[in-house]
Amino acid sequence: MVTHKLVVAEIAGLHLRPAGKISEVSLHFQCKVQIKKGDQIANAKSVLGLLAARVQQGDEIEVICDGVDEKEALKAVVQAIQEGFELQSQ
């Protein structure tokens, strides 16, 4: 299992467009890809799951990848998140 934490800087938070992009990228990998916000964990392969997490500006999120291609998935998903909206990496 590999993880990476980020703080959401985008005023709109995690909305439909970046959620779709994150989901699309996540679906290319066999491993489990999740986004954690507080105690809530969302399946990153599900747009609705990501939207249900209600990630807002200032929230710290953690990308969690677990499985055979976890390192590649983590790199790709973090990049997709950073391109989807501005984030501060921690």
CORDAWO-V63664 format. One record per pair of residues at least 24 apart in sequence whose C-alpha atoms are under 10 Angstrom apart, sorted by the first residue. I is the first residue (numbers start at 1). J is the second residue. Records with the same first field share a line. If there is no record, write none. Layout:
I: J ; J
This chain:
1: 31 ; 32 ; 33 ; 64 ; 65 ; 66 ; 67 ; 68 ; 69 ; 70 ; 71 ; 74
2: 33 ; 63 ; 64 ; 65 ; 66 ; 67 ; 70 ; 71 ; 73 ; 74 ; 75
3: 33 ; 34 ; 35 ; 36 ; 62 ; 63 ; 64 ; 65 ; 66 ; 70 ; 71 ; 74 ; 75 ; 78
4: 35 ; 61 ; 62 ; 63 ; 64 ; 65 ; 74 ; 75 ; 77 ; 78 ; 89 ; 90
5: 35 ; 36 ; 37 ; 60 ; 61 ; 62 ; 63 ; 64 ; 78 ; 88 ; 89 ; 90
6: 58 ; 59 ; 60 ; 61 ; 62 ; 63 ; 78 ; 81 ; 82 ; 87 ; 88 ; 89 ; 90
7: 55 ; 56 ; 57 ; 58 ; 59 ; 60 ; 61 ; 62 ; 86 ; 87 ; 88 ; 89 ; 90
8: 55 ; 56 ; 57 ; 58 ; 59 ; 60 ; 61 ; 81 ; 82 ; 85 ; 86 ; 87 ; 88 ; 89
9: 56 ; 57 ; 58 ; 59 ; 60 ; 85 ; 86 ; 87 ; 88
10: 56 ; 57 ; 58 ; 59 ; 84 ; 85 ; 86 ; 87 ; 88
11: 56 ; 57 ; 58 ; 85 ; 86
12: 55 ; 56 ; 57 ; 85
13: 51 ; 54 ; 55 ; 56 ; 57 ; 58 ; 59 ; 85 ; 86 ; 87
14: 50 ; 51 ; 52 ; 53 ; 54 ; 55 ; 56 ; 57 ; 59 ; 81 ; 84 ; 85
15: 47 ; 50 ; 51 ; 54 ; 55 ; 56 ; 84 ; 85
16: 47 ; 48 ; 50 ; 51
17: 47 ; 84 ; 85
18: 47 ; 50 ; 51 ; 80 ; 81 ; 82 ; 83 ; 84 ; 85
19: 44 ; 45 ; 46 ; 47 ; 48 ; 49 ; 50 ; 51 ; 80 ; 81 ; 84
20: 44 ; 45 ; 46 ; 47 ; 48 ; 50 ; 51 ; 84
21: 45 ; 47 ; 77 ; 80 ; 81 ; 83 ; 84
22: 46 ; 47 ; 50 ; 76 ; 77 ; 78 ; 79 ; 80 ; 81 ; 82 ; 83 ; 84
23: 47 ; 48 ; 49 ; 50 ; 77 ; 80
24: 77 ; 80
25: 73 ; 76 ; 77 ; 78 ; 79 ; 80 ; 81
26: 65 ; 73 ; 74 ; 76 ; 77 ; 80
27: 73
28: 73 ; 76
29: 65 ; 67 ; 68 ; 69 ; 70 ; 72 ; 73 ; 74 ; 76 ; 77
30: 65 ; 66 ; 67 ; 68 ; 69 ; 70 ; 73
31: 64 ; 65 ; 66 ; 67 ; 68 ; 69 ; 70 ; 71 ; 72 ; 73 ; 74
32: 64 ; 65 ; 66 ; 67 ; 68 ; 69 ; 70 ; 73
33: 63 ; 64 ; 65 ; 66 ; 67 ; 70 ; 73 ; 74 ; 77
34: 62 ; 63 ; 64 ; 65 ; 66 ; 74 ; 77
35: 61 ; 62 ; 63 ; 64 ; 65 ; 77
36: 60 ; 61 ; 62 ; 63 ; 64
37: 61 ; 62 ; 63
38: 62
44: 77
57: 86 ; 87
58: 87 ; 88
60: 87 ; 88 ; 89 ; 90
62: 90
